[in-house]
Amino acid sequence: MNLSQALEFIHATSWQGSRLGLERIEELMELLGNPQKRLKFIHVAGTNGKGSVCAMLSGILTRAGYTTGLYTSPHLFRINERMKVNGTDISDEELTELARQVKPLVEGMPDQPTEFERITAMALLYFQQKECDVVVLEVGLGGRLDSTNVIDAPDAAVITHIALEHTEVLGDTLTKIAGEKAGIIKPGAEVVLSEQTEEVEAVVRRVCIQRGCALRMTDSAAQTPLAHDLDGQTFDYRDRKALRLRLIGNYQYQNAAVALDTVDALRERRGYVISESAVREGLLAVRWPGRFEILQKNPLVLVDGAHNPDGVRELAGCLEAYLPGRKLTMVMGVMADKNYDDMIRTVAPFAKEFVAVTPESERALPSEALCARIAELTGLPARSGGDVKSGMAMAMDGKGPEDIVCAFGSLYQVGEVRAFFGRTD
């Protein structure tokens, strides 16, 4: 089997989309010998911030000397990005070998696993083969019925900010969605919860009581931003002073608080040995592409993976904090099933013009339709740019040192935007 054949196997059921449920992944893991049962996990669910929190935890644990697996989704450029050990992507050769091992088992199953289930199974097998001490595991969709929930009780179940998302699958209220996310909480796990609305907090507290789990919540009152610029930010949290992040964006303070409280839970309740130097170095080293990321400075170009109303509100807060009073060219592409009207209204006060694009996904809203909706809702100049590459070229045409371009609206376009500027790292 070569890499092309491996990718063909992985993507063979992509047309089916997401099919929540644990039956297929449980059967496949059983066929593989249940490698996940020989691993320790930090399981991370939530609406926004999961990826950044996972990257922070992985960086800290790696610097503490643990062989650390990291599983995230979706990828921005190559599928290899989804499986890392100590910050290094899985190689093409290793990915191909995993597919070779998993493929005959999948082909013998009457109900074929989905694309995400295949990737998840391969990742769990990979982390066991690499003898990881701990795996930071990001939920794909929801939590309770997500294929990552095939694991037993994790050392820590972490839940980042929860907002309305995927309502057709997870439920149309925060209470229902919180119930799905809280499905990763299992007896014996430490639980860390990002500060939430009362509605969400009540759900998680109830599940923790039912399952006998201790709950630790972040505290925004204990968080003090000290300084920020386009190169990073400094903040205090609880007893830790002058912590430094290269990641920018207001929301990263809260993501860091989640990671720090998780570290404390692991040290105090699980016996992890994590020095303060590992905490600081791990936070400082974190790079997480596509989260209020600067791609170039002259003219200034930003890309952000905000892809739902909650995430776009966070983006707007960052624009207000980092670029007050500035008007931007907004390059926007969205999935057709998102509440893009709210997203448009949220960024309109920061825009001087829009370029609508079509991300590379069968779920994408065509740029022409998005362009028409932007013009209708905002009255601002709006152009249809077609695909992401063409749209970025349109947006950059004639831009000078004083101009600012911001691309947002879908994680599916982040890789294409970064590639436009030669960034495939």
Secondary structure as UniProt FT lines:
FT   HELIX           3..10
FT   HELIX           11..16
FT   HELIX           23..31
FT   TURN            32..33
FT   HELIX           35..38
FT   STRAND          41..45
FT   HELIX           50..63
FT   TURN            64..65
FT   STRAND          68..71
FT   HELIX           79..82
FT   STRAND          83..85
FT   TURN            86..87
FT   STRAND          88..89
FT   HELIX           92..107
FT   HELIX           115..129
FT   TURN            130..131
FT   STRAND          134..138
FT   TURN            144..145
FT   HELIX           147..150
FT   STRAND          156..159
FT   HELIX           167..170
FT   HELIX           174..181
FT   HELIX           182..184
FT   TURN            187..188
FT   STRAND          190..193
FT   HELIX           198..211
FT   STRAND          215..217
FT   HELIX           220..222
FT   STRAND          223..229
FT   TURN            230..231
FT   STRAND          232..237
FT   TURN            238..239
FT   STRAND          240..245
FT   HELIX           251..270
FT   HELIX           276..285
FT   TURN            289..290
FT   STRAND          293..297
FT   TURN            298..299
FT   STRAND          300..303
FT   HELIX           309..322
FT   TURN            324..325
FT   STRAND          328..332
FT   TURN            336..337
FT   HELIX           340..347
FT   HELIX           348..350
FT   STRAND          351..358
FT   TURN            362..363
FT   HELIX           367..378
FT   STRAND          382..387
FT   HELIX           388..396
FT   TURN            397..398
FT   TURN            401..402
FT   STRAND          404..408
FT   HELIX           411..413
FT   HELIX           414..420
FT   TURN            421..422
//
